[in-house]
Amino acid sequence: MKIPCRRWAKEPARSNLSKPRCAGALSALLSTATLVLMPKCPLCIATCLAATSGIGITVGAAGHLRTGAVIFCSAVLAFLSLQLAGRLLRPLKTQGTNQVEVRPSSASM
């Protein structure tokens, strides 16, 4: 005789959107937006930085700052892409039937 396993009935229902999934999507969105909206010339970066924060930097330093930001955002996007590809290519694990077989003990016979 087979009866359904009771531990599955006691688990709470889970939401489809989990915190790590939302954090990964938000990280990818911010990295993409940073790459798209990043000024191309170092003088524009120095001007925007001075206007928003009051910090004045040289044009050469702004060029290095832009290069570092592009490398960092590209690395984050590559990491998230590889993580997503790993999830999609991972073979699906087969799950049991969630049923437990109950056998009568030999002492009761």
C-alpha positions as CSV (number, residue, x, y, z in Angstrom):
1,M,0.0,0.0,0.0
2,K,1.4,3.4,-0.9
3,I,0.6,6.6,0.9
4,P,1.7,10.1,0.0
5,C,4.6,11.5,2.0
6,R,3.3,14.0,4.6
7,R,6.4,16.2,4.7
8,W,5.5,17.7,1.4
9,A,2.1,18.8,2.6
10,K,3.6,20.7,5.6
11,E,6.0,22.8,3.6
12,P,4.8,26.4,2.9
13,A,4.1,27.5,-0.6
14,R,7.1,29.3,-2.2
15,S,7.0,32.4,-4.3
16,N,8.3,32.2,-7.9
17,L,10.4,35.3,-7.3
18,S,13.2,34.7,-4.9
19,K,15.6,37.3,-3.4
20,P,18.7,35.9,-5.2
21,R,16.9,35.9,-8.5
22,C,15.7,39.5,-8.1
23,A,19.2,40.5,-6.9
24,G,20.8,39.0,-10.0
25,A,18.3,40.6,-12.3
26,L,18.8,44.0,-10.6
27,S,22.6,43.6,-10.8
28,A,22.5,42.8,-14.5
29,L,20.1,45.8,-15.1
30,L,22.4,48.2,-13.2
31,S,25.5,47.0,-15.0
32,T,23.9,47.3,-18.4
33,A,22.5,50.8,-17.6
34,T,26.0,51.9,-16.5
35,L,27.6,50.7,-19.7
36,V,24.9,52.3,-21.9
37,L,24.8,55.6,-20.1
38,M,28.6,56.0,-19.4
39,P,30.0,59.1,-21.1
40,K,32.5,58.2,-23.8
41,C,35.0,61.1,-23.4
42,P,37.1,61.5,-20.3
43,L,36.3,65.2,-20.1
44,C,32.6,64.5,-19.8
45,I,33.3,62.1,-17.0
46,A,35.4,64.6,-15.1
47,T,32.7,67.3,-15.6
48,C,29.9,65.0,-14.5
49,L,31.9,63.9,-11.4
50,A,32.7,67.5,-10.5
51,A,29.1,68.7,-11.0
52,T,27.5,65.9,-9.0
53,S,29.9,65.3,-6.2
54,G,32.2,68.4,-6.2
55,I,35.3,66.2,-6.6
56,G,37.6,67.5,-9.3
57,I,39.8,65.0,-11.1
58,T,42.1,65.2,-14.1
59,V,41.1,64.1,-17.6
60,G,43.7,61.3,-17.4
61,A,42.2,60.0,-14.1
62,A,38.7,60.2,-15.6
63,G,39.9,58.0,-18.5
64,H,41.2,55.4,-16.1
65,L,38.0,55.6,-14.1
66,R,36.0,55.0,-17.2
67,T,38.1,52.1,-18.2
68,G,37.8,50.5,-14.8
69,A,34.1,51.0,-14.7
70,V,33.7,49.4,-18.2
71,I,35.9,46.4,-17.1
72,F,34.0,46.0,-13.8
73,C,30.5,46.2,-15.5
74,S,31.6,43.8,-18.3
75,A,32.9,41.3,-15.7
76,V,29.6,41.4,-13.7
77,L,27.6,40.8,-16.9
78,A,29.9,38.0,-17.9
79,F,29.6,36.4,-14.5
80,L,25.8,36.7,-14.5
81,S,25.6,35.3,-18.0
82,L,27.7,32.3,-17.2
83,Q,25.6,31.7,-14.0
84,L,22.4,31.8,-16.1
85,A,23.9,29.5,-18.7
86,G,25.0,27.1,-16.0
87,R,21.4,27.0,-14.7
88,L,19.9,26.4,-18.1
89,L,22.4,23.7,-19.1
90,R,22.4,21.8,-15.9
91,P,20.6,18.5,-16.4
92,L,17.3,18.3,-14.7
93,K,17.3,16.1,-11.7
94,T,14.6,13.6,-11.5
95,Q,12.6,13.7,-8.4
96,G,11.0,10.8,-6.6
97,T,7.3,10.1,-6.7
98,N,6.9,11.7,-3.2
99,Q,5.3,8.5,-2.0
100,V,6.4,6.1,0.7
101,E,5.7,2.4,0.5
102,V,4.4,0.9,3.8
103,R,5.2,-2.8,4.3
104,P,3.6,-4.8,7.1
105,S,6.1,-5.9,9.6
106,S,6.9,-9.6,10.0
107,A,6.1,-9.5,13.8
108,S,2.5,-8.7,13.2
109,M,1.9,-11.8,11.0
